[in-house]
Amino acid sequence: MKRFIKVSAFVIAVFSACIGILVYSGAYNVGADDHHTKPVFKILETLRDRSVKAYARNIVAPRLDDEKLILKGAGQYAAMCTGCHLTPGKKDSEIRHGLYPLPPNLTQVRINPKEAFWIIKHGIKMSAMPAWGGSHDDDTIWSMVAFLQMLPKLSADQYRDLVKRAPPDEDMKMGS
């Protein structure tokens, strides 16, 4: 048993030293134009997905089918999200080419409401997804989540109509 403990401690020490050398040498390119290796990407993707699920687990979502809430969310989305997450009928944007990982096209996927709320409020480190909770209250964030539930079903004309009818953005937290 003592030999197993010594061998295990040695292996852990060598592995830790290798990781330390990799980190402190700067050898791993973190540029957004040089993609992660497949194992690193898979680890980071799993870490992100598991973390969001864990932190969003106990969030209680309000009713998301209220038209006023959806309209408010449409205006918020149009003001803050379209450059990265696109609009119906738009295939790409200039900023998306420089982002890694590529943000999801929210016109094509439906995100779990509790997870969407957590992501919008807290952002995602090292992904260009900002934390909107510092400048927007929970009700405003829920309005974006409500809108996101409808977005994949909208045509380009329906999207433009909702945005046109959206209330002005007067709810930003000031002095936060």
N, C-alpha and C positions, 0 to 999 in steps of 0.2 A: 504494500500500500504506500509506503514512504517513497518508493521508486516512482510510482504512478504520480504522486503529488509533485515530485521534483521534475519529472518529465513534463507534466502539464504546466507547471510554473515556468519552465524554460520555454516551451512553445508559446505561451501567452506573452512572455517577455520579448521573444523574437518578433512575434506578430505585432506587438505594440510598438516596438522599435521601427519596424518597417513602415507602419502607418505614420509614425512620427516623422520619419525621414521624408515620406511622400508629402505630408502636409507642410512641413517647414522648408522643404526644398523649392516649393512652388512648381514642381514638375507637372502637376495635374492642371491642364488648361481649363480655366473656368469661363472662358469667353463664350458668349451666347452663340457665336458662329462656329464653334467646335463642339459637336454633340458629345454627350457622355458616352462612355462605353456601355454596352448592353447591361452588364451586371450592375453598374453604378446607377443607370437610369431605372432599372427594375427596383433596386433598393429604395431610391428616392421616391419613385411613384407609389410603391407600397407604403412607405412611411407617410406620405401625404394623404393617401386615401384612408389608411387606418386611423390617422390622427383626426382627420375631419369627421369620420364616422363616430369616433369616441367622444369628441367634444360636442358634436351636434346631437348626440343620443337623447339627452334630457330636455332639449328645447321643445317648447310647446308652441305650435303654429296656430295663429288665429285663422279665421275663415278667410280664404284667399279669393273668393269669387265675387267680392264687392266691386261694382263697376268704378266707383270713385277711387278705390285703392288701386285698381288696375290702371286707370288713367294716370294717376300720380306716378305709378311705376313706369309707365310708358315714357313720360317726360324725363324721369330720372335716367332711364336706360339710354334714351336719345342723347342726353347731355354728357353721360359719363362712360358708356360701355361700347358704343358702336365701333370705335376704331379697332378694338381688339376682338370683340365678339360678334361683330357684323350685324346686318339687318336683313330682313327677307329680300331676296333678289340680288343681294350683294355677295359676290363670290370671294372677295379678298380686300385687303386694305394695305396701305403702304407700311404701317407700323407692324403688322403681323409678320412680315418677312424678317424682321429683326428680333423677334421674340422666340425664346426657347426655354421651356417647351412651348409649343404653339398653343395659344389659348383655345378652349373649345368654341366651336361655332354654335352659339346658343340658339340660333334659328333652326338647328337640326337635332338638338338633344334636349331632353327634359331632365333637369337636375332635381334631386330630392329636395323638397322645400326647406327642411331643417338644415340640411347640409349647405344649401344655397345661402340661407340666412347667415350661417356661421362664416362661410367663406367671404361673403360681401362685408360683413361686419369686421372680421379680423384679418382678411387678406391671406395671401400665401407667400411665405418667405422665398426670396430668390426666384420669383416667377413673374414679376411685374404686376401681380394682382394686388392692388392697394387695399388697405384696411379703411373702409368707408365709415366705420363706427366712430372714428374721431371727429368726423364732420357732419354726420347724419344720425338722427335718432332712430330708435328701433322701429317706430311706425313707418318711417320713410324706407328703411331697409326692407320691411315686410312688403311695402308697396312694390318694390323692385322684384321681390320673390313672387308676388302675385302675378305681375306682368310676365315674368319668365315662364310661368306655367302655361300661359297662352301663346307665347312667342312662336314655338315650332309650328303652330297651326295657322299662323297669319300669312296672308299674301302680302306683297309689297304695298299694294293699295290700302289694305286693312291696317297695316303697320303705320303708314303715313297718316291715315285718318285718326288713329288713336293718339299719335304724337301731337297732331294739330289740336286735338281737343284736350290735351293734358293741361293741368293747372300750372301757373308759373312756379318756379323753384324758389320758394321763400322760406324753406325750412332748415337751411343749413345752420348747424350749431355755430354760434359766434363766440370767439374768445376761448375756444377749447384748446 
